[in-house]
């Protein structure tokens, strides 16, 4: 876009045949940095472009400032990931019409701007700004802010003492590992539905969190400083998904016996019994005074004892303390308590209060038996017990359970190393996977699960329920062409969907299904620049409705180690809940999928509006693609699971 604009601006100064030569001469004469600065100045100082500029999207902007006097007063979206800004330039500080500000991964950014200059801002994305230490208190003036994303701002220590953003729906503080205090919640924050605090140093949640009456998802994964289950959550009637994985805190120094915190030497001296006796005898012989001999030996023994006790305390994290009752969490559908060091007796005797619970993750815990009260979970469908190495039996499973994952449960009796499918009560079937992770990575479970014609209908029913329950899913399959089932297809990275006039009122409409074919070129992998992500292919999804962009771009990270070369299909399902309110009188939707990975080429894109009546056909079409490639997957090891987005 920039190159095209620059060319149009200055092409009259050069002959068409010599334009490239003139650019090369300028480069050789003044240097690339000077030429780059001149081109940027020439582009941004264009009065015509500035007056009508609504969208500015510039990845890896190379300068620390913008040309003086450049003020795009009508700017609606400012998207400049990985820029070199230390703070937002003055030309961008008073934008009354701005709705989206994205400075993600700008690792030089130290200060946030005064947000009073952005009264209409709806989305603020500062994800990955690793030097950012605090957020300006003026963020509280953003009354129209819907999304605030500060993920992986690892130096962030200071957040406004209180937030009362009445329009905020999503707050992301994931990975802000130095953030210890979560702000007080104002009474106006009734629309916040998703709160991500995973990986923070937060010790407790404020009692004012009860004002979040619409909160549906709370992620507290790996909050190592949380000592107990946050009881303030019991009053959240709308909470659907609660994630407490990895919340098992390290003991404080005061937790050592007698309140002592022994000082260990830098070389971590470790004495066994023989060494202790030898040192004691040696000190007894060389010291002249009997009283001094005895005192020294006693001190040596005590120092060794407390050193061993300290090491034992340091190696055994405290388990997350669960409440005696979950009586205030009847709305929770999904609960993740994995890796919380839960032992036998840690669970309440009464779990029937979790009357809506359908998914329970208890992986990487230390209990030997499932609690008897787990049978009270009358709606439980999915139970994950991976890496519960002490678990010996699967007794007391609720009759509603459909899928049990118990991989690497090495002490498990009867089922260890097997994949079992059996009928049970109202669920119709229970699928139990007790393979080792090594076998599962080789897709042996996929071989049983996908190639068994008796299991196939069960998998289709499971996928239908998963689509009904989520707002978005994604999957990657080895693939070279788009299935004919997709009614709208086009070569390239975008496709056009005509909208029926009654779509908005159609209650059976579920959303949109997309399939994009992309190729990873093996011969281009070595040409990746240092600024590119070495681990993931990054894809961006945008929805264009008759020229109006909907929502901020949805980014997908695809692991390079699994999809390093070949042709693949990116399958996406988007619920209408993500964009239904933006339809109005629109005539068409144009999804586009783009990537900045130089070794990836998007070949084609397909789409289809998904209705309830299409659900079975869609899942059947998906399963056919899974079954068709299942034998290849057994050898290639590609990921073929569907992930929530």
QUIKAGI-V747334 format. One record per residue. PHI is phi in whole degrees, -180 to 180 (* if undefined). NEAR is the number of other ideal C-beta (glycine too) atoms within 10 Angstrom. D_CENTER is the distance of its C-alpha to the mean C-alpha in whole Angstrom. Layout:
phi = [PHI PHI]
near = [NEAR NEAR]
d_center = [D_CENTER D_CENTER]
//
This chain:
phi = [* -65 -60 -66 -66 -64 -62 -62 -72 -117 -66 -68 -85 -131 -77 -55 -73 -113 -57 -64 -63 -64 -63 -63 -64 -62 -62 -68 -79 -113 96 -67 -62 -65 -62 -61 -62 -64 -66 -66 -59 -64 -70 -77 -88 -69 -60 -66 -65 -65 -68 -114 -77 -107 -128 -125 -124 -144 -84 56 -57 -83 -106 -89 -148 -119 -55 -60 93 -80 -139 -77 -66 -103 -64 -106 -131 -118 -121 -138 -63 58 -77 -103 -63 -91 -151 -65 -59 -58 -65 -110 -98 -139 -117 -67 -99 -66 -114 -131 -125 -124 -119 -58 61 -86 -75 -93 -67 -109 -122 -89 -76 -77 -76 -65 -82 -125 -66 -108 -63 -111 -137 -122 -121 -121 -57 78 -82 -73 -102 -72 -104 -152 -107 -59 -58 -67 -60 -68 -88 -84 -71 -105 -66 -104 -127 -127 -117 -121 -56 60 -84 -69 -96 -67 -115 -115 -130 -50 -59 -140 -121 -144 -83 -70 -102 -63 -113 -133 -124 -120 -121 -56 76 -81 -70 -105 -85 -100 -117 -90 -68 -68 -104 -77 -72 -87 -86 -86 -102 -65 -113 -134 -129 -110 -120 -64 78 -93 -100 -64 -93 -156 -98 -70 -64 -71 -65 -63 -73 -84 -71 -110 -66 -108 -133 -130 -111 -118 -56 58 -85 -67 -89 -76 -87 -145 -62 -68 -70 -67 -80 -64 -95 -91 -72 -101 -66 -109 -128 -127 -118 -124 -59 79 -87 -136 -81 -78 -68 -79 -63 -68 -79 -74 -55 63 74 -93 -122 -62 -95 -93 -71 -60 -94 56 -64 -123 -111 -91 -64 -63 -64 -62 -64 -62 -64 -64 -63 -62 -63 -64 -79 -87 -84 -76 -97 -63 -61 -68 -61 -64 -62 -67 -65 -63 -62 -64 -66 -63 -61 -65 -61 -70 -65 -66 -62 -63 -65 -63 -67 -70 -88 -121 -65 -72 -80 -66 -84 -84 -71 -72 -152 -102 -60 -96 -120 -68 -89 -68 -101 -130 -131 -115 -119 -71 57 -108 58 -78 -113 -59 91 -77 -90 -63 -71 -117 -105 -65 -65 -82 -72 -106 -66 -117 -131 -133 -111 -119 -61 56 -119 -107 -75 -93 -127 -67 -64 -59 -71 -66 -68 -81 -81 -71 -112 -66 -114 -126 -131 -109 -127 -54 62 -86 -70 -97 -66 -110 -151 -116 -74 71 -63 -62 -70 -84 -66 -107 -138 -123 -103 -133 -73 61 -89 -69 -96 -69 -88 75 -107 -56 77 -125 -118 -122 -123 -144 -81 -157 48 -71 -69 86 -161 -132 -103 -116 -109 -117 -71 -75 -62 -63 -66 -67 -65 -83 65 -66 -66 -65 -64 -69 -73 -95 -95 -79 -63 -76 -86 -55 -61 -67 -64 -64 -65 -62 -67 -60 -67 -65 -68 -62 -90 -115 -97 -178 -139 -141 -155 -122 -130 -60 -163 -118 -148 -85 -60 -66 -58 -73 -74 -118 -137 -160 -70 107 -102 -140 -149 -105 -120 -76 -98 -61 -63 -101 -62 -61 -91 -80 -73 -88 -75 -95 159 -127 -113 -123 -142 -117 -92 -131 -119 -99 -86 -64 -75 -104 -61 -68 -90 -67 -76 -59 -76 -78 -66 -77 -112 -133 -84 -107 -118 -125 -108 -128 -114 -110 -111 51 91 -106 -79 -109 62 -77 -59 -91 -107 -120 -106 -109 -60 -71 -70 -94 -127 -95 -165 125 -109 -137 -115 -96 -98 -134 -119 -121 -68 -63 -63 -78 -147 -58 -70 -94 -69 49 -104 -65 -102 -155 -122 -125 -73 -135 -121 -125 -148 -105 -79 -67 -94 -117 -126 -89 -91 -155 -140 -128 -150 -160 -71 -107 -113 -55 -70 -90 -59 -63 -67 -64 -65 -64 -63 -65 -65 -62 -67 -65 -66 -63 -102 -60 -65 -65 -65 -60 -95 -91 74 -74 -73 -133 -89 -96 -114 -72 -121]
near = [10 12 9 8 15 17 13 10 16 16 11 6 8 14 9 7 7 10 14 10 11 13 16 11 11 15 14 10 9 12 11 10 11 12 16 13 15 14 19 19 15 14 20 20 15 16 7 8 15 18 10 9 17 13 13 18 13 17 12 15 18 12 15 12 14 22 15 11 10 20 16 22 13 14 21 18 19 22 18 21 20 18 24 15 20 14 15 23 18 14 19 23 15 14 23 12 15 24 20 21 24 21 25 19 20 25 12 15 22 14 15 22 20 15 20 14 16 27 14 14 25 21 19 23 22 23 19 21 25 15 15 23 14 15 22 15 16 15 21 19 16 22 14 15 25 20 19 22 21 24 18 20 27 15 15 23 14 13 19 16 10 13 24 17 23 15 16 25 16 17 23 22 23 19 21 25 16 13 21 14 15 20 16 15 22 15 11 14 22 15 16 24 16 17 22 22 24 22 22 25 16 20 14 16 20 16 12 18 20 16 20 23 14 16 26 18 16 23 21 25 18 20 24 17 13 24 15 13 20 19 12 15 22 18 15 22 12 12 23 17 17 24 22 26 20 22 29 21 19 12 14 11 11 8 12 17 11 7 8 13 14 17 9 15 7 5 6 8 11 11 16 9 8 8 12 15 12 12 16 16 11 11 17 14 8 9 15 6 9 9 8 12 16 13 13 17 19 11 11 15 14 12 15 19 13 18 18 13 15 20 14 10 18 12 7 12 17 17 16 24 14 16 15 8 14 22 13 17 22 15 16 24 17 18 22 22 24 23 21 27 18 22 13 13 8 17 19 16 12 13 22 16 18 25 15 16 25 20 18 23 21 23 21 21 24 15 19 12 14 21 18 12 15 20 17 18 24 15 15 24 20 19 24 21 26 18 17 25 12 15 21 16 14 22 10 14 19 22 12 17 26 20 18 19 19 23 22 20 25 13 12 22 10 11 17 15 12 13 19 15 15 8 8 14 12 11 18 12 18 23 22 21 23 25 22 15 11 10 17 18 13 16 22 16 18 18 16 17 19 21 14 13 7 8 17 17 13 19 19 17 15 18 19 15 14 15 21 11 16 14 14 18 21 20 18 22 19 17 20 12 13 21 16 9 17 18 11 19 17 14 10 12 19 16 24 13 17 11 16 11 8 8 16 15 8 13 6 10 19 21 21 22 22 24 27 28 20 25 15 19 14 11 8 14 15 7 10 14 7 5 10 16 13 7 10 16 23 15 24 15 21 16 20 16 18 12 8 11 18 17 17 21 19 17 14 18 11 21 12 19 8 12 20 12 14 15 14 22 21 24 21 22 23 24 19 18 11 17 17 13 10 14 15 9 8 17 11 12 23 18 23 19 22 15 19 16 20 13 20 21 15 19 15 19 26 23 25 20 20 21 16 13 9 17 17 12 12 21 18 14 18 23 16 13 19 21 15 13 18 16 14 13 19 16 9 13 13 17 15 18 9 18 12 13 16]
d_center = [31 32 34 36 36 38 40 41 42 44 46 49 50 50 51 49 50 49 46 44 47 47 44 44 47 45 43 45 47 45 42 38 37 40 40 36 37 40 38 35 38 39 36 35 39 40 41 40 37 36 38 36 32 30 27 26 24 24 22 23 26 28 30 30 31 33 36 38 39 36 35 33 34 33 29 27 24 23 21 21 18 19 23 25 26 26 26 27 30 33 33 29 30 32 30 31 30 26 23 21 20 17 18 15 15 19 20 23 22 24 25 23 26 28 26 30 30 28 29 27 24 21 18 17 14 15 12 13 16 17 21 20 22 22 22 25 26 27 24 25 27 25 26 24 21 18 15 15 12 12 9 11 14 15 19 18 21 23 21 24 26 25 23 25 23 25 22 19 17 13 13 10 11 8 10 13 15 19 18 20 22 20 22 24 24 26 28 27 23 24 21 18 16 12 12 9 11 9 11 14 18 18 21 22 21 24 26 26 22 25 25 22 23 21 18 16 13 13 10 12 11 13 15 18 20 20 24 24 22 22 25 24 22 25 26 23 24 22 19 17 14 14 12 14 14 15 17 21 22 25 28 30 33 35 34 37 40 43 40 40 38 39 39 39 40 38 39 38 41 42 45 46 49 52 50 51 54 55 54 56 59 59 58 61 64 63 63 66 66 65 64 61 61 60 57 56 55 54 51 50 50 48 45 45 44 42 40 39 38 36 34 34 32 30 29 28 25 26 25 23 26 25 27 31 30 27 29 27 24 26 23 20 19 16 17 15 17 17 18 20 23 25 28 31 32 29 28 30 33 32 29 30 29 26 27 24 22 21 19 19 17 20 19 20 23 26 28 31 31 29 30 33 32 29 31 31 28 30 27 24 24 21 21 19 22 20 22 24 27 30 29 33 33 31 33 33 30 30 32 29 27 26 24 24 22 24 23 25 27 30 32 32 35 36 33 32 31 31 30 31 32 34 35 34 35 34 31 33 31 29 27 27 25 27 27 26 23 25 26 23 22 25 25 27 26 25 29 30 27 28 31 33 34 35 31 30 31 29 25 26 26 23 21 23 22 19 19 21 18 15 15 13 13 13 15 17 21 24 26 28 29 28 29 32 31 29 31 30 30 30 30 28 25 25 27 29 29 32 32 34 36 35 31 30 33 32 30 30 27 24 22 22 21 21 22 22 24 23 25 24 27 28 30 28 26 28 28 25 25 24 21 19 16 18 15 14 15 14 15 15 16 19 21 24 27 30 29 27 23 21 18 16 15 12 10 10 10 13 14 17 19 19 19 22 25 26 25 22 21 18 18 16 17 17 18 21 20 18 21 24 25 25 28 31 34 32 33 30 27 26 22 22 19 20 19 20 20 24 24 23 25 24 27 27 25 26 25 27 27 26 28 29 32 30 27 29 30 27 25 29 28 25 26 29 27 25 29 30 28 28 30 29 25 27 29 26 23 21 17 18 16 15 11 10 9]
//
